[in-house]
Amino acid sequence: MPAGPLEITRNRPWASVGSVRLADGRLAWFKACRPVQGFEPRLTSELHRRWPGRVAEVLAHDETRAWLLTVDAGPPIDWPADALASWLDVLPRYAELQIGEATHVDDHLRHGVPDLRLETLADQLGAMLAGDLPLERDEVRALRAFERRFAELCTELATMQPTGTLQHDDLHGRSVHDDGGTLRVLDWGDASIGQPLFSLVRLDLSLTESVGTATRDRWFPRLRDAYLEPWGTGLRPAFGLAHQLGLVGHTFTWYRHRSAMAVDARPAFDSLFSPVLRRALATARDLGV
């Protein structure tokens, strides 16, 4: 039972979040998801049921209204100078969750988790490029020239690592929280069913932005290997290709959110989305536009 009023702390086009103090003294977080992230409450509840201690502790959820109530999970681990050990701990546990969730893919898709499996990505790119994008015309043309090569590379990656499963797509320093020594992955609203090896794309970008290239270059190989360990041996080549394709695939979640928001909210969003698209374009050129 609540012991005080709900205080809205964040209001975004995709969800509103507020905190409330419970009668037992614990802090809880309430999230009201808009349709673009309407799958998140049920998904989080299912993950909590199967993977307690790895995601937020769910007190209640309402699938119809897309409401979620979770216990406070402590502070985010972020990227301080001593964060490497925490990430080396959480990444194999996240990978184990992905491996386990592969058996629940059909159920997740039936309940609205977006389908970004490799076989869909060429069509996703085409649909995005047919829409309104915050890019110059020549940049859009360059990405269109990459469509066929992108489809070929997705097919190649599927032969190297064919498993499609849950992919967080927003794994960074503020989506993993330290709950008294238990590391929990929160905020599954950007998740999809897709290529799991794309998971470290957002983490890599966050790491570089937070600690700089030199520290990133020291840390990232260890983070990659910790993540890959539960998957077994021989996946480094697949990971390398996936990491490049994932920079393109990462744009699709951004585009899905942009398409769902009011037109007058898009300029602020586009100031962040444009660099994501241009990073994808640079990757496309590296891969052979």
C-alpha positions in Angstrom: 0.0 0.0 0.0 1.2 3.5 -0.7 2.1 5.8 2.2 2.1 9.0 0.2 1.2 10.5 -3.2 2.6 9.5 -6.5 5.2 12.1 -7.7 5.7 12.2 -11.5 9.5 12.6 -12.0 9.8 12.1 -15.8 7.3 12.6 -18.7 8.5 11.5 -22.1 6.6 10.9 -25.4 7.0 7.1 -24.8 6.3 6.9 -21.0 5.7 8.7 -17.8 7.5 7.7 -14.6 6.8 8.5 -11.0 7.8 7.4 -7.5 5.8 6.6 -4.5 6.7 5.6 -0.9 5.2 2.3 0.3 3.8 1.7 3.7 6.7 -0.6 4.5 9.1 2.2 3.8 10.3 1.0 0.4 10.4 3.3 -2.6 8.5 2.1 -5.7 8.5 3.3 -9.2 5.4 3.6 -11.4 5.6 3.6 -15.2 2.8 4.4 -17.5 3.8 3.3 -21.0 2.4 4.8 -24.2 1.5 2.4 -27.0 5.0 2.5 -28.6 6.3 0.8 -25.4 3.1 -0.8 -24.3 4.7 -4.2 -24.3 7.2 -3.3 -21.5 5.1 -4.0 -18.3 4.2 -7.5 -19.3 7.7 -8.2 -20.6 9.3 -7.0 -17.4 6.9 -9.0 -15.3 7.6 -12.2 -17.3 11.4 -11.6 -17.0 11.1 -11.0 -13.2 9.1 -14.2 -12.9 11.8 -16.3 -14.8 14.9 -14.3 -13.8 14.5 -12.9 -10.3 17.5 -10.8 -9.3 18.4 -9.9 -12.9 15.7 -7.4 -13.7 13.5 -5.0 -11.6 11.4 -6.6 -8.8 7.8 -6.3 -10.1 5.1 -5.5 -7.6 2.3 -5.3 -10.1 1.5 -4.7 -13.7 -1.6 -4.0 -15.8 -1.1 -5.2 -19.4 -4.2 -3.6 -20.7 -3.3 -0.1 -19.4 0.5 -0.7 -19.8 1.2 0.2 -16.2 4.2 -1.2 -14.3 5.0 -0.9 -10.6 8.5 -2.0 -9.4 10.6 -1.7 -6.3 13.5 0.8 -6.4 16.6 -1.0 -7.6 19.2 1.3 -6.2 21.5 3.6 -8.1 22.7 3.1 -11.6 26.2 1.7 -11.9 27.0 4.2 -14.7 30.7 4.4 -15.8 32.9 5.5 -12.9 36.6 4.5 -13.0 35.9 1.3 -11.0 32.8 0.2 -12.9 34.5 -2.5 -15.0 34.1 -5.2 -12.4 30.3 -4.6 -12.3 30.0 -4.8 -16.0 32.0 -8.0 -16.1 29.5 -9.4 -13.6 26.3 -8.3 -15.3 27.0 -9.0 -18.9 27.3 -12.8 -18.7 24.1 -12.8 -16.6 22.4 -10.8 -19.2 23.6 -13.2 -21.9 22.2 -16.1 -19.9 18.9 -14.4 -19.8 18.9 -13.9 -23.6 19.8 -17.6 -24.1 16.9 -18.7 -21.9 14.4 -16.3 -23.5 15.0 -17.8 -26.9 12.4 -20.4 -26.1 9.8 -17.6 -25.4 10.3 -15.7 -28.6 6.9 -16.5 -30.1 5.1 -15.5 -26.9 7.0 -12.2 -26.7 6.1 -11.4 -30.3 2.4 -12.3 -29.7 2.4 -9.7 -26.9 3.8 -6.9 -28.9 7.6 -7.0 -28.5 8.9 -5.6 -31.8 10.2 -8.0 -34.4 13.7 -7.0 -35.4 15.0 -10.5 -36.3 17.7 -10.5 -39.0 15.3 -11.6 -41.7 13.2 -8.5 -41.2 16.0 -5.9 -41.1 16.3 -5.2 -44.9 12.6 -4.4 -45.0 13.0 -2.3 -41.8 15.7 -0.3 -43.5 13.6 0.2 -46.6 10.6 1.3 -44.6 12.6 3.8 -42.6 14.2 5.3 -45.7 10.8 5.7 -47.3 9.8 7.9 -44.4 10.6 11.3 -43.2 14.2 11.4 -41.8 16.3 14.2 -40.4 19.0 13.8 -43.0 20.1 15.5 -46.2 18.8 14.0 -49.5 22.3 12.8 -50.5 22.6 11.0 -47.2 19.3 9.2 -47.7 20.4 8.3 -51.2 23.7 6.8 -49.8 21.7 4.7 -47.3 19.4 3.5 -50.1 22.5 2.4 -52.0 23.4 0.2 -49.0 20.1 -1.7 -48.9 21.1 -4.6 -51.0 24.5 -5.0 -49.3 22.8 -4.7 -45.9 20.5 -7.6 -46.8 23.4 -9.7 -47.9 25.3 -9.1 -44.7 22.3 -9.9 -42.5 22.0 -13.2 -44.4 25.7 -13.8 -43.8 25.4 -13.1 -40.1 22.4 -15.4 -39.8 24.7 -18.3 -41.0 27.2 -17.4 -38.3 24.8 -16.9 -35.4 21.2 -17.7 -36.2 19.6 -17.3 -32.7 17.0 -14.6 -32.4 16.0 -13.7 -28.9 15.3 -10.7 -26.6 17.6 -7.8 -27.2 17.6 -4.8 -24.7 18.9 -2.2 -27.2 19.5 0.4 -24.6 22.1 -1.2 -22.4 24.2 1.6 -20.9 25.5 3.0 -17.7 22.0 4.1 -16.4 20.0 1.0 -17.3 21.9 -1.3 -14.9 21.3 -0.7 -11.2 23.1 -1.9 -8.1 20.5 -3.1 -5.6 22.6 -3.7 -2.6 25.1 -5.9 -4.6 22.5 -7.4 -6.9 22.9 -5.9 -10.4 19.6 -5.5 -12.2 18.9 -4.6 -15.9 16.0 -2.1 -16.0 14.1 -0.2 -18.7 13.1 -2.8 -21.4 11.0 -0.3 -23.4 13.4 -0.3 -26.3 13.7 -4.1 -26.4 13.0 -6.2 -29.4 13.3 -9.8 -30.6 16.4 -9.6 -32.7 20.0 -10.5 -33.1 21.4 -10.8 -29.5 24.9 -9.7 -30.5 23.6 -6.3 -31.2 23.3 -5.8 -27.5 26.7 -4.2 -26.9 26.3 -1.5 -29.6 24.6 1.0 -27.2 26.9 0.0 -24.4 29.9 0.7 -26.5 28.6 4.1 -27.5 27.8 4.9 -23.9 31.3 3.7 -22.7 33.1 5.8 -25.3 31.1 8.9 -24.5 31.6 8.5 -20.8 35.2 7.5 -20.3 36.9 8.3 -23.6 38.4 6.3 -26.4 41.5 5.2 -24.6 39.7 3.6 -21.7 37.1 2.2 -24.1 39.8 0.5 -26.0 41.2 -1.1 -22.8 37.8 -2.2 -21.5 35.7 -3.2 -24.4 37.5 -6.4 -25.4 37.0 -7.7 -21.9 33.4 -6.7 -21.9 32.9 -8.4 -25.2 34.5 -11.6 -24.0 32.5 -11.6 -20.7 29.3 -11.2 -22.7 30.2 -13.9 -25.3 31.4 -16.5 -22.7 27.9 -18.0 -22.0 27.3 -18.3 -25.8 30.2 -20.7 -26.2 33.3 -20.5 -28.4 33.8 -19.3 -31.9 31.6 -16.2 -32.0 34.2 -13.4 -32.2 33.9 -13.2 -36.0 30.1 -13.1 -35.8 30.3 -10.5 -33.0 32.5 -8.2 -35.2 30.0 -8.3 -38.1 27.1 -8.0 -35.7 28.6 -4.9 -34.0 28.8 -3.1 -37.4 25.3 -4.2 -38.5 24.0 -3.3 -35.1 24.9 0.3 -35.6 22.5 0.3 -38.5 19.9 -1.8 -36.7 20.0 0.6 -33.7 18.3 3.3 -35.8 15.1 1.2 -36.2 14.1 1.6 -32.6 14.8 5.3 -32.7 12.7 5.6 -35.9 9.8 3.6 -34.3 9.7 6.0 -31.4 9.9 9.0 -33.6 7.1 7.8 -35.8 4.9 7.4 -32.7 5.4 10.9 -31.3 3.6 14.2 -32.1 5.2 16.2 -35.0 5.9 19.1 -32.7 8.0 16.9 -30.4 10.2 15.7 -33.2 12.7 18.5 -33.6 14.2 18.0 -30.1 14.2 14.2 -30.7 15.9 14.7 -34.1 18.8 16.6 -32.5 19.8 13.2 -31.0 18.5 11.0 -33.8 20.4 12.7 -36.6 23.8 11.7 -35.2 22.6 8.1 -34.8 21.6 8.0 -38.4 24.9 9.6 -39.6 26.8 7.0 -37.5 24.9 4.3 -39.3 25.7 6.0 -42.7 29.4 6.0 -41.8 29.2 2.3 -41.0 27.4 1.6 -44.3 30.2 3.3 -46.1 32.8 1.2 -44.2 30.8 -1.9 -45.2 30.8 -1.0 -48.9 28.1 1.4 -50.1 
